[in-house]
Amino acid sequence: MNNLSTVNAEISIVPIGTSDTSIGKEIAAAYDAIRNIKNLKKVTLTPMSTQVESDNLEDIFQAILAAHNSAKSVGAKRVISIIRIDERLDKPNTLDEKVQSVKTKVS
């Protein structure tokens, strides 16, 4: 793979079939599973998703699978995973650099 490649992804899971309306337990399990993927460069929890950064797509797919499966392992009867992946091949482009680029353009 191109050594300039940066892969950013946003992972959001929706556990269904839990015991009540709170999904914090399932989200915590998914976030913890993602944090345990060794080669991810950055993992950021946001109110609506978890953002991850890596040098390769395989680590991103591993994080998605870990998040999805972890929600099932703590009791969700159904899991919907919503994924957005941005793979840039011409130059490295981290999550922080993306945010900074927008901030420099805001008046």
N, C-alpha and C positions, 0 to 999 in steps of 0.2 A: 504494500500500500504506500501511496505517496506520503513522505514524511512531513509534508506541509498540511496534511489533512487534519481538520478538527471536526469532531462530531458533537453536536449539542442536541439534547432531546428534552422534551417535556413529557413527563409521565403522570397521568392522572388515573386513579382507579376509583370505581364506584362499586362498593360492596353492597350486595342486595341479599335480603333474607337473614339479616342480623336480628338480634333479640329486641332491639329498640331503635329509635331514630338516630341515636348517636353512632357514628362510624369511626370514632377516634381510635378504638382498639385496633381495627383493621388497617387504618391509615398508618398508625404507629408501627405495626408489624411490617407493612410494605416499605416504609421509610427505612426502618432498621435493616431490612433485607437488602435494599439498594446500597446503603452505606457499607455493607459488608462485601461489596464487589471490589476486589483488590485494585484493579487498574483504572478505576475512574479517577479523573483528575480533580473533579469538583462535584459536590452534591449539595444542592440548595433546596431546602424545604420552603414552600410558599403557601399562602392560604388555600390555593386551589390546585396545586400540583407540586411535583418535585422535579427540579431541573438538574440535569447531569451533563457532564462534559468528559470526553475521552478522545484518545488518538485514533480509536478504531470503532467500527460499527458493531463488532462482535461483543464488546463490553456493554454497549448500549442494549443490545438484544438480551444479554444475560441479566441486566438490571430490570428490564421489562418483565421477563419471565419470573425473576425472583419476587418482584412486587406483586404480580398477579397471583402466584402460588401462595405467597405468605398470607394474603387476605383470605384465601380459602382455608389455610391451615389453622386460622383462629376462629373459624366458624361461619364465614360468609357462604351462603348457599349458591350464590351466583356472583360473578365479578365481570364488570365491564371495564376494559382498559382503553384509555384514550391516549394516543401517542402522536407527538409531532417530532420529527427528526430533521435536523438541518446539518448536512454534511458539506463543508466547504473544502474544496480541493486546491484552490490557488494560493491560499495563505492561511496561516493559523488565525483563528478568530474565536477567542474565548467568550464565555458568557459575560464576564466583566467588561471586555472590550466592546461588546455589542451595546451594553448599557451606556458606557462612557461615550461612544460615538453619538448616540442620540442626545445625551446631555449637552454635548458641545454644540449641537445644532438648535437647542432650545433657547429662545430669546429671553 
